[in-house]
Amino acid sequence: MKADVRVLVLASSLALMMPFPCGAFEDPLELPARTSALAPKAPLNGVALAGNRLVAVGQRGFILYSDNSGVTWTQSSSVPVSSDLTAVYFFSPQKG
């Protein structure tokens, strides 16, 4: 009976070491963020003031901005990465 358990443990361990058949890895630093109608409702990790504009960042490369003090948010359509963004800072209203 102990031998059966050892074989089961060994087989389980080997199965965990096998690569998953889920396709090729896609680096989120090389994939642009996707636009989504749900982006304004997504969790946000950081927000900064850029002049009179609020700029917020979040998961999957979401960048949103608001020109009316956060009443409405618009997703930026040209974000070059889809990795989680955790903070944002602006040196000037145009450079962040």
Phi, psi and omega in degrees: 000322179296325179295321178298320179294318179297319178296318179296316179296316179298314180297319179296318180297316179295322179296324180289336180276347182285144178293145179283139182277055184252015177096184183284148177289135176246118182288121181295345176280348180249357180252129177291153178293144177272147175276146183212138176295339180272357183305318179296344179258359181285155176298137179247142185255339182202153178215144180217157177264127177239090188069239176263001184261138171268134178236126181238147180234156181201205185291152176058030177079015179292128170233125180237152177224154180222131177255007180230046176059032175089007178293314176230151181235144177237136179278136174292137185265357183227075177251121187284351181233155177244019177280161178294134177256129189251344181203160177214145181211139178241129175282326180213173180300337181254343186241118181218000000 
